Structure formats: C-alpha cells, structure tokens
C-alpha cells in the first residue's frame, strides 16, 4: 500500500489520481478496527493542484459497504458518495505539523494518501449507523435483538442506583 504520494513533480495545472484497490481499502479499514463487508468497490478520485502557499485537493470518494448497526449489530448497507475540497498549507507554514497531510522529505513534497483516504472515509459516514431510526437494539442481559420481539428477561430493567428517583413526585 502506498502511504506517501510524491507531489513535487505536479504541473501547475494539477494532476489527477485514482485509488480503487480493494486490498488498500481493506488494509486501511482493518488497521482502524472497522468491521465491514465491501458491497461496492471504494474509489477515491483526487485532483491535486499546487498553490503558492500550499496544495488544493479536490475529489470524490464513493462505494458501498456493510457496517453493523450501532444498536442491534445487524448489517446495514452504507452508500458512500462524498465530494471534498481540502487545502493543506505547505510544511512549516503552520504550527500544527502533526495534523498536516503534507511533509517535505529530501526536498520532495509528499502527501499522506493513506491518512487522506481514512479521513474522507470517516467524514462520509453517517454520525450513527442504524438499521432504522426505530431500532430497539439488543437486550443488555440476554443479547436478544429487541426488534424481533420482547425477551424473557425480568421486566424491571431499572438500574438499582436509580431506584431512589422512583419515589420523587413532581407536582
């Protein structure tokens, strides 16, 4: 997998790149502990345009994958289609080099393409992956999917530390 993309030889009008290797995406997702199944190949198209004080990146990330619902763990197909515009200052122009996607090595400007792919992937996902807005989740005691019906666990699921609040009456 390519981690750093050399940008020093990019012409003034820019250059286009495309990243669609399933193995590269699999590697990135596994590295960050994402449980997934690719449904449609993930593609990152990227246009790199040098500027006097940095580099402008424009592109699109698209594909589809299956992720677990955050409440019931049922697989949910998530479609990714994100256009993005990112400007990065040249190294040394800002005080935050740790967050920068760019670095200079041996006189060559380089982009951390792996980090850009991960960042754009994260920004393309919904805040919460749910199978439906009405998802009831799973029972914390027996693990039954509550969307499929009630479980046989005891009806009182109140935290014993909160029992004192049952005595409060608001008038």
N, C-alpha and C positions, 0 to 999 in steps of 0.2 A: 504494500500500500504506500502510495505517495503521501508523505507528510508535509513536505515543503515544496512549493512551486516557485521556481526562479522567475522573477519578474523583470530583471534587468534588461532583457532584450525585447521588451514590449514596444512596438512602434507608437508614435504619438496619437494615431487614430484608434489605438487599442487592439485587443486580440480576444477572440472567443475561445472558450474551453468547454468541454463537456465531460462529466463524470457519471458513469452509469454502471460500473462494475458491481454486481450483486455481492461479490466477495468483499469488496471495500466497505459497502454499507453494512454487511453482516458483521464485519470486524468492528466497526465503529459502534454499532448498537450493542454488541456483546460486551465490548470494553466498558460501556456505561451501565451494564446490567439491565438492559431493556428486554423484556420478554415479548417477542414479536413473531409473526409469520408474514413474510412478504407476500402480498396479494398481486401487486403490480410493481414492476421494476422501479426503483427510486432513481431519478435523474436530476442532476444538478447542471444547469447550463449557466455559464458565467461569462460576462464581458468585463475585461479588465481595461481601465482607461487611466493612464498615468496623468497626474496633475502636478502643478509646480510644488505644492506642499503636501502631497500625499497621493493616494490611489483611490479611484472610484470603482466600486464593484457593483454591477447590476446583474440580475439573473433571475432564475426561476428554479424552484425545487418542486418536483411532482412525483407522484407514485401513490401506492396504497399499501397498507399493512394492517395486520390484525393485532390488536393490543387487548389486554384483559380489562374488563370493566372494573373501575375502582371500587365498586360496591359489592358486586356478586362474582367477579372474576370470569364471567362469561366472555368469550372472544367477541370483539367489536371491530368491524372493518372501519378504518380511518383513512379517508382520502386526503392526500397532501397535495396542495397546489398553491404555492406561495411565490409571489413576485417580491423581490427585495432590492434595495439600494443601500449600500454601505460605503461610507467614506472612512478611510483609515489614514491618519497622519503618518508622515514619514517617521522612522525611528529617530528618537532624540528631540522631536518637536513637542512632545507632551511629557508629563511627569508620571504617566502610568504605563510603563513598558510591559508589565505583566499581562495586561488586558489586550495588548495590541496583537493583531493578526499578522503584523509585519515585523521582520527583523532584517538586519544587514549582516551578512556573513561574507568575509573575504571580498568586500567590495560589491557583492551581489545583493539586491533586494529580493527577499523571499516572503511568500505568503504561506501561512499555516493553513493549508487547504482542508486538512482533517478537522481542525477546530472550526473553520467556517461552515463545513458541512454539518457538523454536530449542532452548532449554534442555530443555523437556519432550520434544521430539522426540529429542534425544540420550540422555536418560535412558530412553527407551522402547526403544532399540535393544539388541540383544544385544552383549556385550563384543566378540565376534568374529563377523562374518558369514561363515558357512561353508555350502557346499552340502551337506556331510555331515561328520561327525566324522572319517571315514576319508579325507578329501580329501588327495591326494598333492601337489597343487599343480602348478606348471609347471617344466620344466627351466630352470635359470638360463642354460644355454648356448644351446639352440636354441629355447626357448619352447614346446615341445610340452606339451600337457596330459597329465600322467602318469597321470591317471585313465583315459585311453583306451588306455594301453599304454606300454611302455618306449620310450625314444627311441634314436636311433642314435649318440648322443654317446659318448665314451670312458667306459668303466666306472669309471675311477678319478676320482671327484669330490672327492677329498680336497684340502683347502687345503694347498698346499706348505709353508706356515709351520707346519702341524701335523704334518708328516711325522716329526719327531723323537719324537713321542709314540707312534708305531707300534713303536718299539724298547723301550718300557717293558714290563717283565713284572712282574706282581703275583703274589707267592707267598703 
